[in-house]
Amino acid sequence: MNNDALTIQFLQLFCTVQIHEDNYRKILAEIKSYNAELVAVSKLQTVSAIKELYDLGHRNFGENYVQECLDKYSKLPDDINWHFIGHLQSKKVKQIIPFISMIHGVDSLKLLKEINKYSSKENKRQPVLIQIHIAREDTKFGFSYKEVRELFSSSEIISLGNIELNGFMAMASFTDNVEQIRREFKGLRTFYDEVKREYPHIGAGMKYLSMGMTSDYKIALEEGSNLIRIGSAIFGERKNSPS
């Protein structure tokens, strides 16, 4: 077992979780009027916590770590839709392709090619979201608007026959400045609409604009998001060590 797997196992062992059912139902009610979908961010949460939410009828769960995702996939019901929402290394693509429902955060042509290669071997078309860098922080990943236009204008994107390009995802700046967050989300919504019109051969399959997490999902919904990723508001704050 490598160091990453040991760290995940330790955090899960001492992770105290109580599903916030009222919050979960409140969020579902909020997003209904926006025709949006919810991915419950279950990274570092226990199998039992996920099963508790599953028993309430939820099926979309988001994981950040490949080994943890594989472990949970082997222990939980087959009808769960697993979303990989973390930064995915090209060398680990082949491990999740057989079962993953959607890969968020695709941030390079190299990664797209790897996903296409292993999806071809599995005889599947893999749904993906292109990650766009909209935040001020340089630590966040993603294509620039210019790079997306270059990609969509190239012949390479057409050659990736086992990729199902379903839209964009992004994370706003980590800030208390609500107007800045709103500008970033609004800018991506505008760009999303533009490229769907300008590249109809690609835009026809683009149905998701994934923006918004626990701290900013309400703003994201107002600015056009139809796929949000919520963790702590549903599972509660994680405790990573014994109290």
N, C-alpha and C positions, 0 to 999 in steps of 0.2 A: 504494500500500500504506500503510495507516494505522500509527500508532505501535504499537498492540497487535500487529498482524501481524508487524511488524519485530522486536518483542521476542520473540515466540514463535519466529520463524525463527532468531534468534540463539541462544536457549537450546537449541533442538533441535540446532543445528549443533555446539555444544560440549558436548552431553550424552553422557557416557560411560555406556553401559548394558551390563550383562551379566545376562541372565535368570537368576534364582535358581531353577532347575528343581526342586531338592530342596525348597526352601521352598514352591513352588507345589504340588507333589504332597502335601506335608505338610498344607497348608491345606485342600486338597480332601478329604483323608482326615478331617480334623478336622470339617469342616462336614457331611460325609455323615451322621453320626449325628444331626444336628440337622435334617435335610432342608432345609438352607439352600443358597442359591445365591451365587455369587461374581461380583462385577463387578471386573475388573482396571482399576485407575485408571491410565489411559495418558496423562494430560495431560502435555505437554512431553516425551513420549517419542517416539523416532523411529519412522518407518514400519517400518523393519527390525526394531526391537525388538518391535513389536506383531506383525509377521509371524512372528517366532520363537515367540511364545507361541501365536499362531494355529495354527502347525504342530504344536504339542503338543495341539491339539484344543480350545483355548479360544475362545469366541465372544462373550462379554459384555465390552465395554470401555466405560470411563467417561471422558468428556471434560468439561472446564470452560469452554472457550473456543469460541465459535461458529465463528470463522474457522478455527481449528485442526481442529475437528471436520469441517468441510466439506472441508478439504484432505485429511485422512486418508480420509474416505469416498470421495473420488474416486480414491484410489490403492490401496485395499485391497479384498479380496474382498467380494462382495455379500452373503454370508451372515453377516457380522458383525452382531451386535445392538449398536447404538450407544446408550449411556445418557448423557443430558446431566445431569451431576451438579453443575454449577456454578450460580451465581446467574444466572438468565436474565432479560435485559431484554425487556420486552414488544415493543419495536421490532424485535427480532431473531428473534422466534418463527417468522415465516414462512420464514426461511432453512433451518430444520432440520426443520420438520414433514414434508416429503415423505419423509424416510428414517429419522427417529429412532425407536427402539424404545420408549424410555421417557424421560419427563422427570421427574427427581427434583427435589426442592426447590421445588415450587410454593408460593409464600409469600404470595399475595394473590389476591383475587377478580378483580382487574383482569387478572392474568396468566392465570388460568383462562379468562376470557372471550376473551382473545386466542388462546389455544391452541384453544379451541372454534371460533372464527371461521375460523382457517386450516385446521383439521382438516376443517371442513365443506367448504371449497373443494377439499380433496384427497380428499373422500369417504372419510374414514377416522375411526375412533374412536381417539383418542390415549391410550394408557396414561400415567397420571401418578401421582406420589406427593405427598401434601400434606406440606410440611415443618412440623414442630412445634418450637417453641423450648423446649428443656428445659435449656439451659446457663445458667450464671451470666453469661457474657459478653454484653453488649448488642450486640456487633458481629455476632453470629450472627443469621440471618434466621429467620422462621417465624411461624406462627399460635400463639397461646396456646390452652390447652385451652378456655377460654371462647369464643374466636373460632371454633373449630372447631364447637362446639355450635351457635353462632348460624348459621354457614354451613349446617350440615346440617339445621337447622330451617327454613331459608328456602326459598322457592319457586325462587330463582335457581339453586340447585345442580341441581334437577331439570330446568331448562330447558336445561342444557348437554348437549345430546344427542350431541355428538361427543367428549365426555370419558369416558374409562374410568378411574374412580377405583379404583386398585389397592391403596391403603394409605397408610401414613405413613413418613416418614423423619425422622431427627434426628441431631444431633451433640452428644455430651456435652461438658461443660466441659473445657477444657484444663487438666488438673491431675494431680498424682501421687496424689491422694486416691482410692484405689480404691473405697472405700465410697460416696463422693459419686457417682462415675460409675455405680456399681451402682444407687444410689437413683434416679438420673435415668432409666436404662434401665428399671428395674422400674416406675417411675411411668408411663412411656409405654406399656409392655406392658399395664398395668392399664387405662389409658385406651382403648387400642386395642380391648381385649376389651369394654369398656363400650359404646363407640359402635357396635360391630358388633351388639350386642344391642338397643340403644336405637333405632337407625336401620336396620332390616333392609332397607329399600328401597335403601340406599346400601351397607350393610355386606356385602351378598351378593357384591359384586365386590371386596371388600378382602381380598387374599391375601398382601400383603407388609408386613412390619414391618422396615424397613431401618435398622439401627443397627450401628455398629461399623466401625472403620477399623484400620489396622495396629497402633496402640498399644493398642486396647481391644476388639478383635473377640471375644476369648475371653470376656470379661465379657458382651458383647452377646449372644453365642450362648446363654450360660447364662440370660440374662434374656428370651429369646424371639425374638431376631432371626432372620429367615430369609433375609436378603439383606444381605451385607456388602460393603464397598468397600475393596479392598486395593491399594496402590500400591508403596511402597518395599520391602515384604517380598518382593515378586515381582520387581520390576525393579531393585532396588538403589537406593542413594542417588544422586540426580542430582548431576552436577557441572556447574554453570552457567557455568563459564569454563575456558579451557585450563589444564591443570596444568603 
